[in-house]
Amino acid sequence: MQTPRLCLCGDVRMARNACEVLVVRHFREKNLGSNSGRLVGLCLENSRIVDWGTREWPELDLSGDTWVLAHEGGTVPAEMPSRIVVMDGTWRQAHKMLRRVPGVADLPRLTLPAVPRERMRKQHLENGMATAEAIAAALDAIGDVGGDELSEAYELQVARMRVARGRGPA
């Protein structure tokens, strides 16, 4: 049996999004095959991923019209913000990071309705989404580009993970 090809690098499209997407990824997510936050760097030109929980922690620019993507307690901004900060990890990790990453807890919250779809991981919240699909929905909600590219990459990642786990067609 042939090992499934998991790398998506040559199979995704890049978008030139206006709103910067800053992904704060829990360091334990970095090497997980099911981590969808990594797709941001492949699909969104105006994006950055930083790892939280390591000894080297870069200063985050949270100035200007910066919002944080959160599962509750917020709304969709009336105008496109300059930056969206996204916590990337398990629900528990993301919730802790939301409180502990300096300056993030004070940001206005961007909250989205859930979009039911097939998942790579079990969702513990009714409106839970994978990082990539939440970012795609956020970009669509604020009127920016990149949501389609990110959604397509996420669907491809899910399909390839299903094959790798023996739960889908090769």
DSSP file (Angstrom, degrees, kcal/mol; ACC not computed):
  #  RESIDUE AA STRUCTURE BP1 BP2  ACC     N-H-->O    O-->H-N    N-H-->O    O-->H-N    TCO  KAPPA ALPHA  PHI   PSI    X-CA   Y-CA   Z-CA
    1    1 A M              0   0    0      0, 0.0     2,-0.2     0, 0.0     0, 0.0   0.000 360.0 360.0 360.0 136.2    0.0    0.0    0.0
    2    2 A Q        -     0   0    0      1,-0.1     3,-0.0     3,-0.0     0, 0.0  -0.571 360.0-114.3 -81.4 139.4    1.3    3.4   -0.9
    3    3 A T        -     0   0    0     -2,-0.2    -1,-0.1     1,-0.1   161,-0.1  -0.567  39.3-111.2 -70.4 131.2    1.7    6.1    1.8
    4    4 A P        -     0   0    0      0, 0.0     2,-0.7     0, 0.0    -1,-0.1  -0.345  24.5-116.9 -66.7 144.9   -0.7    8.9    1.2
    5    5 A R        +     0   0    0      1,-0.2   159,-0.1    -3,-0.0    -3,-0.0  -0.739  36.9 173.4 -82.3 113.7    0.7   12.3    0.1
    6    6 A L        +     0   0    0     -2,-0.7    -1,-0.2   155,-0.0   154,-0.1   0.717  40.5 107.0 -95.7 -24.2   -0.2   14.7    2.9
    7    7 A C        -     0   0    0      1,-0.1     3,-0.1   153,-0.1    -2,-0.0  -0.332  41.8-176.4 -62.8 133.1    1.8   17.8    1.8
    8    8 A L    >   +     0   0    0      1,-0.1     3,-2.4     2,-0.1     4,-0.5   0.464  50.5 108.1-105.1  -5.3   -0.6   20.5    0.5
    9    9 A C  G >  S+     0   0    0      1,-0.3     3,-0.6     2,-0.2    -1,-0.1   0.811  85.0  37.5 -49.6 -44.7    2.1   23.1   -0.6
   10   10 A G  G 3  S+     0   0    0      1,-0.2    -1,-0.3    -3,-0.1    -2,-0.1   0.473 114.1  57.5 -87.1  -0.7    1.7   22.6   -4.3
   11   11 A D  G <  S+     0   0    0     -3,-2.4     2,-0.3     2,-0.0    -1,-0.2   0.283  89.3  81.1-115.8  10.3   -2.1   22.2   -4.3
   12   12 A V    <   -     0   0    0     -3,-0.6     2,-0.3    -4,-0.5   138,-0.1  -0.820  67.9-127.8-118.5 158.4   -3.3   25.3   -2.6
   13   13 A R        -     0   0    0     -2,-0.3     2,-0.4   136,-0.3   140,-0.1  -0.807  17.8-134.2-104.1 145.1   -4.0   28.9   -3.9
   14   14 A M        -     0   0    0     -2,-0.3     2,-0.3    30,-0.1    30,-0.2  -0.794  18.0-158.8 -97.9 138.6   -2.6   32.0   -2.3
   15   15 A A  B     -a   44   0A   0     28,-3.1    30,-3.0    -2,-0.4     2,-1.1  -0.887  19.3-132.2-116.4 149.3   -4.9   35.1   -1.7
   16   16 A R        -     0   0    0     -2,-0.3   129,-0.2    28,-0.2     2,-0.1  -0.714  35.6-172.3 -98.7  80.5   -3.9   38.7   -1.2
   17   17 A N        -     0   0    0     -2,-1.1    29,-0.1     1,-0.1   129,-0.1  -0.455  22.0-151.0 -77.4 147.0   -6.0   39.5    1.8
   18   18 A A  S    S+     0   0    0     -2,-0.1     2,-0.5   127,-0.1    -1,-0.1   0.884  79.7  69.9 -83.1 -42.8   -6.2   43.1    3.1
   19   19 A C  S    S-     0   0    0    126,-0.2    64,-0.2     1,-0.1     2,-0.2  -0.654  88.8-123.7 -80.4 123.2   -6.8   42.3    6.8
   20   20 A E  E     -b   83   0B   0     62,-2.3    64,-2.7    -2,-0.5     2,-0.6  -0.454  19.2-150.2 -66.4 136.5   -3.7   40.9    8.5
   21   21 A V  E     -bc  84  47B   0     25,-2.0    27,-2.2    62,-0.2     2,-0.6  -0.950  10.7-169.3-110.5 115.7   -4.3   37.5   10.1
   22   22 A L  E     -bc  85  48B   0     62,-3.0    64,-2.8    -2,-0.6     2,-0.6  -0.920   5.0-161.7-107.9 111.6   -2.1   36.9   13.1
   23   23 A V  E     -bc  86  49B   0     25,-3.1    27,-2.8    -2,-0.6     2,-0.8  -0.840   5.7-161.8 -97.0 120.9   -2.2   33.3   14.3
   24   24 A V  E     -bc  87  50B   0     62,-3.2    64,-2.9    -2,-0.6     2,-0.4  -0.886  20.4-165.1-101.0 103.0   -0.9   32.7   17.8
   25   25 A R  E     -bc  88  51B   0     25,-3.0    27,-3.4    -2,-0.8    64,-0.2  -0.745  22.4-119.0 -98.5 132.0   -0.4   28.9   17.8
   26   26 A H  E >>  - c   0  52B   0     62,-3.1     3,-2.4    -2,-0.4     4,-0.6  -0.482  29.4-122.8 -63.6 135.7    0.2   26.8   20.9
   27   27 A F  G >4 S+     0   0    0     25,-2.6     3,-0.7     1,-0.3     4,-0.3   0.760 109.4  61.8 -58.1 -25.9    3.6   25.3   20.6
   28   28 A R  G 34 S+     0   0    0      1,-0.2    -1,-0.3    24,-0.2     3,-0.2   0.654  98.6  58.0 -74.8 -13.2    2.2   21.8   21.0
   29   29 A E  G X4 S+     0   0    0     -3,-2.4     3,-1.7    59,-0.2    -1,-0.2   0.674  80.0  91.4 -84.7 -19.1    0.2   22.3   17.8
   30   30 A K  T << S+     0   0    0     -3,-0.7    -1,-0.2    -4,-0.6    -2,-0.1   0.816  96.2  28.9 -50.5 -43.7    3.2   23.0   15.6
   31   31 A N  T 3  S+     0   0    0     -4,-0.3     2,-0.4    -3,-0.2    -1,-0.3   0.266  89.1 118.6-106.8  11.6    3.9   19.5   14.4
   32   32 A L    X   -     0   0    0     -3,-1.7     3,-1.5     1,-0.1    -3,-0.0  -0.643  57.8-145.7 -80.4 131.3    0.4   18.0   14.5
   33   33 A G  T 3  S+     0   0    0     -2,-0.4    -1,-0.1     1,-0.3   128,-0.1   0.775 100.0  56.8 -64.0 -26.0   -0.9   16.8   11.2
   34   34 A S  T 3  S+     0   0    0     86,-0.0     2,-0.6   127,-0.0    -1,-0.3   0.440  77.0 115.6 -86.9   0.8   -4.4   17.8   12.2
   35   35 A N    <   -     0   0    0     -3,-1.5     3,-0.3    -6,-0.2     4,-0.1  -0.601  40.0-178.5 -73.8 117.8   -3.4   21.5   12.9
   36   36 A S    >   +     0   0    0     -2,-0.6     3,-1.5     1,-0.2     4,-0.3   0.602  67.1  81.9 -93.0 -12.2   -5.3   23.6   10.4
   37   37 A G  T >  S+     0   0    0      1,-0.3     3,-1.6     2,-0.2     4,-0.4   0.815  80.1  68.0 -60.9 -30.0   -3.7   26.9   11.5
   38   38 A R  T >> S+     0   0    0      1,-0.3     4,-0.7    -3,-0.3     3,-0.6   0.737  84.5  72.2 -62.6 -21.8   -0.6   26.2    9.4
   39   39 A L  H <> S+     0   0    0     -3,-1.5     4,-1.9     1,-0.2     3,-0.5   0.765  81.7  72.4 -65.1 -24.6   -2.8   26.6    6.3
   40   40 A V  H <> S+     0   0    0     -3,-1.6     4,-2.7    -4,-0.3     3,-0.2   0.921  95.9  49.6 -56.8 -45.8   -2.9   30.4    6.9
   41   41 A G  H <4 S+     0   0    0     -3,-0.6    -1,-0.3    -4,-0.4    -2,-0.2   0.761 113.5  46.8 -66.0 -25.0    0.7   30.7    5.9
   42   42 A L  H  < S+     0   0    0     -4,-0.7    -1,-0.2    -3,-0.5    -2,-0.2   0.751 124.6  28.3 -84.6 -25.8    0.1   28.7    2.7
   43   43 A C  H  < S+     0   0    0     -4,-1.9   -28,-3.1    -3,-0.2     2,-0.6   0.664 108.9  63.0-114.0 -20.9   -3.1   30.6    1.6
   44   44 A L  B  <  -a   15   0A   0     -4,-2.7     3,-0.3    -5,-0.3   -28,-0.2  -0.931  53.2-164.2-119.5 117.7   -3.0   34.1    3.0
   45   45 A E  S    S+     0   0    0    -30,-3.0     2,-1.3    -2,-0.6    -1,-0.2   0.892  89.0  55.0 -63.2 -41.2   -0.3   36.6    1.8
   46   46 A N  S    S+     0   0    0    -31,-0.3   -25,-2.0   -27,-0.1     2,-0.3  -0.588  92.0 104.1 -95.9  72.7   -1.0   39.0    4.7
   47   47 A S  E     -c   21   0B   0     -2,-1.3     2,-0.3    -3,-0.3   -25,-0.2  -0.966  44.7-167.1-149.0 161.2   -0.5   36.6    7.6
   48   48 A R  E     -c   22   0B   0    -27,-2.2   -25,-3.1    -2,-0.3     2,-0.5  -0.983   8.3-153.9-151.5 143.0    1.9   35.6   10.3
   49   49 A I  E     -c   23   0B   0     -2,-0.3     2,-0.4   -27,-0.2   -25,-0.2  -0.983  14.6-180.0-120.3 126.8    2.1   32.6   12.7
   50   50 A V  E     -c   24   0B   0    -27,-2.8   -25,-3.0    -2,-0.5     2,-0.5  -0.960  25.0-125.6-123.4 145.7    3.8   32.9   16.0
   51   51 A D  E     -c   25   0B   0     -2,-0.4     3,-0.4   -27,-0.2     2,-0.4  -0.777  19.3-153.6 -95.1 131.5    4.2   30.1   18.6
   52   52 A W  E    S+c   26   0B   0    -27,-3.4   -25,-2.6    -2,-0.5   -24,-0.2  -0.825  72.8  38.0-102.1 138.8    3.0   30.6   22.2
   53   53 A G  S    S+     0   0    0      1,-0.4     2,-0.2    -2,-0.4    -1,-0.2   0.407  86.0 111.5 104.6  -0.9    4.5   28.7   25.1
   54   54 A T  S    S-     0   0    0     -3,-0.4    -1,-0.4     2,-0.2   -27,-0.0  -0.544  79.6-111.2 -95.4 169.2    8.1   28.7   24.0
   55   55 A R  S    S+     0   0    0     -2,-0.2     2,-0.8     1,-0.1    -1,-0.1   0.838 105.1  68.6 -70.1 -32.1   10.9   30.6   25.7
   56   56 A E        +     0   0    0     -4,-0.0    -2,-0.2     2,-0.0    -5,-0.1  -0.802  66.2 174.5 -91.8 112.9   11.3   33.0   22.7
   57   57 A W        -     0   0    0     -2,-0.8    -5,-0.1    -4,-0.1     2,-0.1  -0.958  20.2-143.3-123.4 114.3    8.2   35.1   22.5
   58   58 A P        -     0   0    0      0, 0.0     2,-0.2     0, 0.0    -8,-0.0  -0.381  27.5-102.7 -73.7 151.8    8.0   38.0   20.0
   59   59 A E        -     0   0    0     -2,-0.1     2,-0.4     1,-0.0     0, 0.0  -0.553  37.9-137.6 -68.6 135.4    6.3   41.3   20.8
   60   60 A L        -     0   0    0     -2,-0.2     2,-1.0    42,-0.1    -1,-0.0  -0.831   3.5-135.9 -99.4 134.3    2.9   41.4   19.1
   61   61 A D        +     0   0    0     -2,-0.4    -2,-0.0     1,-0.1    -1,-0.0  -0.791  35.5 161.2 -86.4 105.0    1.7   44.5   17.4
   62   62 A L        +     0   0    0     -2,-1.0     4,-0.3     4,-0.1    -1,-0.1   0.074  33.6 122.3-110.2  21.0   -1.9   44.8   18.6
   63   63 A S        +     0   0    0      2,-0.1    -2,-0.0     0, 0.0    20,-0.0  -0.190  54.5  23.8 -77.0 173.0   -2.2   48.5   17.7
   64   64 A G  S    S-     0   0    0      1,-0.1     2,-1.8     2,-0.1    -2,-0.0  -0.271 123.8 -17.0  71.5-156.9   -4.8   50.0   15.4
   65   65 A D  S    S+     0   0    0     15,-0.1    17,-1.6     2,-0.0    18,-1.5  -0.567  84.5 160.5 -86.4  77.1   -8.1   48.3   14.6
   66   66 A T  E     -d   83   0B   0     -2,-1.8     2,-0.3    -4,-0.3    18,-0.2  -0.868  15.8-175.7-106.2 130.5   -7.2   44.8   15.9
   67   67 A W  E     -d   84   0B   0     16,-2.4    18,-2.9    -2,-0.4     2,-0.4  -0.849  18.4-135.0-119.2 156.8   -9.8   42.3   16.8
   68   68 A V  E     -de  85 109B   0     40,-2.6    42,-2.9    -2,-0.3     2,-0.5  -0.951  20.1-125.7-113.1 134.7   -9.5   38.8   18.3
   69   69 A L  E     +de  86 110B   0     16,-2.9    18,-0.5    -2,-0.4     2,-0.3  -0.677  41.5 170.2 -78.1 122.1  -11.5   35.8   16.9
   70   70 A A        -     0   0    0     40,-2.5    42,-0.4    -2,-0.5     4,-0.1  -0.942  43.1-127.5-136.2 154.9  -13.4   34.3   19.8
   71   71 A H  S    S+     0   0    0     -2,-0.3     2,-0.3    40,-0.1    40,-0.1   0.613  89.7   9.3 -80.6 -10.8  -16.1   31.6   20.1
   72   72 A E  S    S+     0   0    0     38,-0.1     3,-0.1     1,-0.1    -1,-0.1  -0.988 101.2  48.1-158.2 164.6  -18.4   33.8   22.3
   73   73 A G  S    S+     0   0    0     -2,-0.3    36,-0.3     1,-0.3     2,-0.2   0.683  92.2  76.5  80.8  20.2  -18.9   37.3   23.6
   74   74 A G        -     0   0    0     -4,-0.1    -1,-0.3    34,-0.1     2,-0.3  -0.639  57.7-140.0-141.7-161.7  -18.5   39.3   20.4
   75   75 A T  B     -f  110   0B   0     34,-2.1    36,-0.9    -2,-0.2    -3,-0.0  -0.846  37.5 -83.1-151.4-178.2  -19.9   40.5   17.1
   76   76 A V        -     0   0    0     -2,-0.3    34,-0.1    34,-0.2    33,-0.0  -0.886  52.5-112.8 -97.1 129.7  -18.8   41.0   13.5
   77   77 A P        -     0   0    0      0, 0.0    -1,-0.0     0, 0.0    33,-0.0  -0.271  13.2-131.0 -62.8 148.1  -17.2   44.5   13.1
   78   78 A A  S    S+     0   0    0      2,-0.1     2,-0.3     1,-0.0    -2,-0.0   0.837  93.3  31.3 -67.6 -33.2  -19.1   47.0   10.9
   79   79 A E  S    S-     0   0    0     64,-0.0    64,-0.1     0, 0.0    -1,-0.0  -0.882 103.2 -86.0-124.2 157.4  -15.9   47.8    8.9
   80   80 A M        -     0   0    0     -2,-0.3   -15,-0.1    62,-0.1    -2,-0.1  -0.428  46.5-135.8 -63.1 123.4  -13.0   45.6    8.0
   81   81 A P        -     0   0    0      0, 0.0   -15,-0.2     0, 0.0     3,-0.1  -0.298  12.4-123.6 -72.7 165.5  -10.4   45.6   10.8
   82   82 A S  S    S+     0   0    0    -17,-1.6   -62,-2.3     1,-0.2     2,-0.3   0.756  91.3  14.9 -79.1 -23.9   -6.7   46.0   10.1
   83   83 A R  E     -bd  20  66B   0    -18,-1.5   -16,-2.4   -64,-0.2     2,-0.4  -0.998  56.8-158.4-152.9 143.5   -5.8   42.8   11.9
   84   84 A I  E     -bd  21  67B   0    -64,-2.7   -62,-3.0    -2,-0.3     2,-0.4  -0.996  14.7-153.5-120.9 128.5   -7.5   39.7   13.3
   85   85 A V  E     -bd  22  68B   0    -18,-2.9   -16,-2.9    -2,-0.4     2,-0.4  -0.869  13.1-167.6-100.4 133.9   -5.7   37.7   16.0
   86   86 A V  E     -bd  23  69B   0    -64,-2.8   -62,-3.2    -2,-0.4     2,-0.5  -0.984  16.2-141.6-128.6 126.2   -6.5   34.0   16.2
   87   87 A M  E     -b   24   0B   0    -18,-0.5     2,-0.6    -2,-0.4   -62,-0.2  -0.746  20.3-160.8 -83.9 128.2   -5.6   31.6   19.0
   88   88 A D  E     +b   25   0B   0    -64,-2.9   -62,-3.1    -2,-0.5     2,-0.3  -0.934  44.3  71.9-119.7 111.4   -4.7   28.2   17.5
   89   89 A G  S    S-     0   0    0     -2,-0.6    42,-0.1   -64,-0.2    -2,-0.0  -0.959  87.9 -40.1 176.5-169.5   -4.8   25.2   19.8
   90   90 A T     >  -     0   0    0     -2,-0.3     4,-3.2     1,-0.1     5,-0.3  -0.253  68.4 -99.0 -65.8 169.0   -7.2   22.9   21.5
   91   91 A W  H  > S+     0   0    0      1,-0.2     4,-2.4     2,-0.2     5,-0.2   0.918 126.7  48.1 -58.5 -42.2  -10.2   24.6   23.1
   92   92 A R  H  > S+     0   0    0      2,-0.2     4,-2.1     1,-0.2    -1,-0.2   0.933 113.9  45.7 -64.3 -46.1   -8.6   24.5   26.4
   93   93 A Q  H  > S+     0   0    0      1,-0.2     4,-2.7     2,-0.2    -2,-0.2   0.931 114.0  48.7 -62.0 -46.2   -5.3   25.9   25.1
   94   94 A A  H  X S+     0   0    0     -4,-3.2     4,-2.4     1,-0.2    -2,-0.2   0.899 110.0  51.5 -62.7 -41.4   -7.0   28.6   23.1
   95   95 A H  H  X S+     0   0    0     -4,-2.4     4,-1.1    -5,-0.3    -1,-0.2   0.918 112.7  45.5 -62.6 -43.4   -9.1   29.7   26.0
   96   96 A K  H  X S+     0   0    0     -4,-2.1     4,-2.3     1,-0.2     3,-0.5   0.916 112.4  51.0 -65.3 -42.6   -6.0   30.0   28.2
   97   97 A M  H  X S+     0   0    0     -4,-2.7     4,-2.7     1,-0.2    -2,-0.2   0.881 102.6  60.5 -63.3 -37.5   -4.1   31.8   25.5
   98   98 A L  H  < S+     0   0    0     -4,-2.4    -1,-0.2     1,-0.2    -2,-0.2   0.859 114.7  35.8 -57.0 -36.0   -6.9   34.3   25.1
   99   99 A R  H  < S+     0   0    0     -4,-1.1    -2,-0.2    -3,-0.5    -1,-0.2   0.804 123.9  41.0 -85.0 -32.5   -6.5   35.3   28.7
  100  100 A R  H  < S+     0   0    0     -4,-2.3    -3,-0.2    -5,-0.1    -2,-0.2   0.747  83.0  95.0 -97.8 -25.8   -2.7   35.0   29.0
  101  101 A V  S >X S-     0   0    0     -4,-2.7     3,-1.8    -5,-0.2     4,-0.6  -0.556  91.3-102.9 -69.4 122.1   -1.2   36.4   25.8
  102  102 A P  T 34 S+     0   0    0      0, 0.0   -42,-0.1     0, 0.0    -1,-0.1  -0.180  96.8   0.7 -53.8 126.3   -0.4   40.1   26.7
  103  103 A G  T >4 S+     0   0    0     -4,-0.2     3,-0.5     1,-0.1     4,-0.3   0.151 102.6 100.5  88.4 -18.1   -3.0   42.5   25.3
  104  104 A V  G X4 S+     0   0    0     -3,-1.8     3,-1.7     1,-0.2    -5,-0.1   0.889  73.5  59.1 -71.3 -39.9   -5.3   40.0   23.7
  105  105 A A  G 3< S+     0   0    0     -4,-0.6    -1,-0.2     1,-0.3    -6,-0.1   0.749 103.4  55.2 -61.9 -22.8   -8.0   39.9   26.4
  106  106 A D  G <  S+     0   0    0     -3,-0.5    -1,-0.3     2,-0.1    -2,-0.2   0.527  87.3 101.7 -88.0  -6.5   -8.5   43.6   26.0
  107  107 A L  S <  S-     0   0    0     -3,-1.7   -40,-0.2    -4,-0.3     2,-0.1  -0.429  84.4 -99.0 -77.4 151.1   -9.2   43.4   22.2
  108  108 A P        -     0   0    0      0, 0.0   -40,-2.6     0, 0.0     2,-0.4  -0.430  44.5-120.0 -63.9 146.9  -12.8   43.5   20.8
  109  109 A R  E     -e   68   0B   0    -36,-0.3   -34,-2.1   -42,-0.2     2,-0.6  -0.782  15.2-154.9-100.4 131.7  -14.0   40.0   20.0
  110  110 A L  E     -ef  69  75B   0    -42,-2.9   -40,-2.5    -2,-0.4     2,-0.4  -0.918  21.2-175.3 -99.6 118.0  -15.1   38.9   16.5
  111  111 A T        -     0   0    0    -36,-0.9   -40,-0.1    -2,-0.6   -42,-0.0  -0.944   4.2-166.4-121.6 138.9  -17.6   36.0   17.0
  112  112 A L        -     0   0    0    -42,-0.4     2,-0.1    -2,-0.4     3,-0.1  -0.849  25.3-108.1-121.6 154.1  -19.1   33.9   14.2
  113  113 A P        -     0   0    0      0, 0.0     2,-0.1     0, 0.0    14,-0.0  -0.499  48.8 -96.9 -73.8 154.5  -22.0   31.4   13.9
  114  114 A A        -     0   0    0     -2,-0.1    14,-0.1     1,-0.0    15,-0.1  -0.391  26.8-152.4 -72.2 148.6  -21.0   27.8   13.5
  115  115 A V        -     0   0    0     13,-0.2     2,-0.2    12,-0.1    22,-0.0  -0.956  20.3-133.2-120.5 107.9  -20.8   26.2   10.0
  116  116 A P        +     0   0    0      0, 0.0     2,-0.3     0, 0.0    13,-0.1  -0.411  46.6 133.0 -67.7 132.3  -21.5   22.4   10.3
  117  117 A R        -     0   0    0     -2,-0.2     2,-0.1     0, 0.0    -2,-0.0  -0.963  60.5 -63.2-163.3 173.0  -19.0   20.3    8.3
  118  118 A E        -     0   0    0     -2,-0.3     2,-0.3     1,-0.1    40,-0.1  -0.392  54.8-152.9 -66.8 141.3  -16.8   17.3    8.6
  119  119 A R        -     0   0    0      1,-0.1     3,-0.1    -2,-0.1    -1,-0.1  -0.799  27.4-150.5-118.9 155.7  -14.0   17.6   11.2
  120  120 A M  S    S+     0   0    0     -2,-0.3     2,-0.3   -86,-0.1    -1,-0.1   0.693  92.2  34.4 -89.6 -24.4  -10.6   16.2   11.8
  121  121 A R  S    S-     0   0    0    -87,-0.1     2,-0.2     0, 0.0    -1,-0.1  -0.910  96.0 -96.5-128.0 155.4  -11.1   16.5   15.5
  122  122 A K        -     0   0    0     -2,-0.3     2,-0.5    -3,-0.1    -2,-0.0  -0.522  38.5-135.1 -68.2 133.2  -14.0   16.2   17.9
  123  123 A Q        -     0   0    0     -2,-0.2    -1,-0.1     1,-0.1     7,-0.0  -0.809  15.6-168.1 -94.4 130.5  -15.6   19.6   18.6
  124  124 A H  S    S+     0   0    0     -2,-0.5     2,-0.4     3,-0.0    -1,-0.1   0.557  71.3  60.6 -94.0 -10.3  -16.5   20.2   22.2
  125  125 A L  S >  S-     0   0    0      1,-0.1     3,-1.8     4,-0.0    -2,-0.0  -0.921  81.2-128.7-119.1 145.5  -18.5   23.3   21.6
  126  126 A E  T 3  S+     0   0    0     -2,-0.4    -1,-0.1     1,-0.3    -3,-0.0   0.876 113.3  39.4 -59.0 -39.3  -21.6   23.5   19.5
  127  127 A N  T 3  S+     0   0    0    -13,-0.1    -1,-0.3   -56,-0.1   -15,-0.1   0.102  90.0 138.8 -98.4  23.6  -20.2   26.5   17.5
  128  128 A G    <   +     0   0    0     -3,-1.8     2,-0.3   -14,-0.1   -13,-0.2  -0.408  25.2 175.4 -71.7 142.1  -16.7   25.0   17.4
  129  129 A M        -     0   0    0     -2,-0.1     2,-0.1   -15,-0.1    -2,-0.0  -0.963  35.6-100.6-139.6 155.8  -14.7   25.2   14.2
  130  130 A A     >  -     0   0    0     -2,-0.3     4,-2.3     1,-0.1     5,-0.2  -0.401  43.5-107.4 -68.0 156.7  -11.2   24.3   13.2
  131  131 A T  H  > S+     0   0    0      1,-0.2     4,-2.4     2,-0.2     5,-0.2   0.914 117.3  49.2 -55.3 -48.1   -8.8   27.3   13.1
  132  132 A A  H  > S+     0   0    0      1,-0.2     4,-2.4     2,-0.2    -1,-0.2   0.907 112.6  46.1 -63.0 -42.9   -8.7   27.4    9.2
  133  133 A E  H  > S+     0   0    0      2,-0.2     4,-2.3     1,-0.2    -1,-0.2   0.855 111.9  52.1 -71.2 -31.5  -12.5   27.3    8.8
  134  134 A A  H  X S+     0   0    0     -4,-2.3     4,-2.3     2,-0.2    -2,-0.2   0.914 111.5  46.6 -67.2 -41.9  -13.0   29.9   11.5
  135  135 A I  H  X S+     0   0    0     -4,-2.4     4,-2.7    -5,-0.2    -2,-0.2   0.912 111.6  51.6 -65.7 -41.9  -10.5   32.3    9.8
  136  136 A A  H  X S+     0   0    0     -4,-2.4     4,-2.1     1,-0.2    -2,-0.2   0.923 112.0  46.4 -59.7 -44.5  -12.1   31.6    6.4
  137  137 A A  H  X S+     0   0    0     -4,-2.3     4,-2.5     2,-0.2    -1,-0.2   0.878 111.7  51.8 -65.8 -37.8  -15.6   32.5    7.9
  138  138 A A  H  X S+     0   0    0     -4,-2.3     4,-2.0     2,-0.2    -2,-0.2   0.921 109.0  49.5 -65.2 -43.7  -14.1   35.6    9.5
  139  139 A L  H  X>S+     0   0    0     -4,-2.7     5,-2.8     1,-0.2     4,-0.5   0.913 113.1  47.3 -61.8 -42.0  -12.6   36.8    6.3
  140  140 A D  H ><5S+     0   0    0     -4,-2.1     3,-0.9    -5,-0.2    -2,-0.2   0.915 110.3  53.1 -62.7 -42.9  -15.9   36.3    4.5
  141  141 A A  H 3<5S+     0   0    0     -4,-2.5    -2,-0.2     1,-0.3    -1,-0.2   0.831 111.7  44.2 -64.8 -33.5  -17.8   38.0    7.3
  142  142 A I  H 3<5S-     0   0    0     -4,-2.0    -1,-0.3    -5,-0.1    -2,-0.2   0.455 117.9-109.7 -92.7   0.3  -15.6   41.2    7.2
  143  143 A G  T <<5S+     0   0    0     -3,-0.9    -3,-0.2    -4,-0.5     2,-0.2   0.739  72.4 133.5  83.3  24.0  -15.7   41.3    3.4
  144  144 A D      < -     0   0    0     -5,-2.8     3,-0.3    -6,-0.2    -1,-0.2  -0.543  53.6-112.4 -99.7 169.5  -12.1   40.3    2.7
  145  145 A V  S    S+     0   0    0     -2,-0.2  -126,-0.2  -129,-0.2  -127,-0.1  -0.537  83.2  66.3 -94.5 166.0  -10.7   37.8    0.3
  146  146 A G     >  +     0   0    0     -2,-0.2     4,-2.4  -129,-0.1     5,-0.2   0.122  66.2 103.6 111.8 -18.8   -8.9   34.5    1.1
  147  147 A G  H  > S+     0   0    0     -3,-0.3     4,-2.6     1,-0.2     5,-0.2   0.906  83.3  48.0 -61.6 -42.5  -11.9   32.6    2.7
  148  148 A D  H  > S+     0   0    0      2,-0.2     4,-2.5     1,-0.2     5,-0.2   0.929 112.7  47.9 -64.8 -44.9  -12.4   30.5   -0.4
  149  149 A E  H  > S+     0   0    0      1,-0.2     4,-2.0     2,-0.2  -136,-0.3   0.910 114.7  46.1 -62.4 -42.8   -8.7   29.6   -0.7
  150  150 A L  H  X S+     0   0    0     -4,-2.4     4,-2.3     2,-0.2    -1,-0.2   0.895 112.2  50.6 -68.4 -40.2   -8.5   28.7    3.0
  151  151 A S  H  X S+     0   0    0     -4,-2.6     4,-2.5    -5,-0.2    -2,-0.2   0.914 110.6  49.4 -62.9 -43.3  -11.7   26.7    2.9
  152  152 A E  H  X S+     0   0    0     -4,-2.5     4,-2.1     1,-0.2    -2,-0.2   0.910 111.5  48.9 -62.6 -42.4  -10.5   24.7   -0.1
  153  153 A A  H  X S+     0   0    0     -4,-2.0     4,-2.4    -5,-0.2    -1,-0.2   0.899 111.1  50.5 -64.6 -40.0   -7.1   24.0    1.5
  154  154 A Y  H  X S+     0   0    0     -4,-2.3     4,-2.8     2,-0.2    -2,-0.2   0.923 109.3  50.3 -64.4 -44.1   -8.9   22.9    4.7
  155  155 A E  H  X S+     0   0    0     -4,-2.5     4,-2.4     1,-0.2    -1,-0.2   0.897 111.8  48.7 -60.6 -40.2  -11.2   20.5    2.8
  156  156 A L  H  X S+     0   0    0     -4,-2.1     4,-2.5     2,-0.2    -1,-0.2   0.898 110.6  50.7 -65.8 -41.2   -8.1   19.1    1.1
  157  157 A Q  H  X S+     0   0    0     -4,-2.4     4,-2.3     2,-0.2    -2,-0.2   0.923 111.2  48.2 -61.9 -44.8   -6.3   18.7    4.4
  158  158 A V  H  X S+     0   0    0     -4,-2.8     4,-2.3     2,-0.2    -2,-0.2   0.930 112.1  49.5 -61.1 -46.1   -9.4   16.9    5.9
  159  159 A A  H  X S+     0   0    0     -4,-2.4     4,-1.8     1,-0.2    -2,-0.2   0.916 113.0  45.9 -61.4 -44.1   -9.6   14.6    2.8
  160  160 A R  H  X S+     0   0    0     -4,-2.5     4,-2.4     1,-0.2    -1,-0.2   0.864 111.6  51.7 -69.9 -35.0   -5.9   13.7    3.0
  161  161 A M  H  X S+     0   0    0     -4,-2.3     4,-1.9     2,-0.2    -1,-0.2   0.881 107.3  53.8 -67.4 -36.7   -6.0   13.1    6.7
  162  162 A R  H  <>S+     0   0    0     -4,-2.3     5,-3.6     2,-0.2     6,-0.5   0.921 110.9  45.9 -62.3 -42.9   -9.0   10.7    6.3
  163  163 A V  H ><5S+     0   0    0     -4,-1.8     3,-1.7     4,-0.2    -2,-0.2   0.933 111.7  51.4 -64.4 -45.2   -7.0    8.7    3.8
  164  164 A A  H 3<5S+     0   0    0     -4,-2.4    -1,-0.2     1,-0.3    -2,-0.2   0.825 111.8  47.6 -61.8 -31.2   -4.0    8.7    6.0
  165  165 A R  T 3<5S-     0   0    0     -4,-1.9    -1,-0.3    -5,-0.1    -2,-0.2   0.364 118.8-111.6 -91.7   4.6   -6.1    7.4    8.9
  166  166 A G  T < 5S+     0   0    0     -3,-1.7    -3,-0.2    -4,-0.2    -2,-0.1   0.769  88.6 110.7  75.1  25.7   -7.7    4.8    6.7
  167  167 A R      < +     0   0    0     -5,-3.6    -4,-0.2    -6,-0.2    -5,-0.1   0.133  69.7  40.5-118.9  19.6  -11.2    6.4    6.7
  168  168 A G  S    S-     0   0    0     -6,-0.5     2,-0.1    -5,-0.2    -2,-0.1  -0.974  90.0 -75.2-157.4 170.6  -11.5    7.6    3.1
  169  169 A P              0   0    0      0, 0.0    -6,-0.1     0, 0.0    -2,-0.1  -0.395 360.0 360.0 -71.2 147.9  -10.9    6.7   -0.5
  170  170 A A              0   0    0     -2,-0.1    -7,-0.0    -7,-0.1   -10,-0.0   0.440 360.0 360.0 -83.8 360.0   -7.4    6.9   -1.8
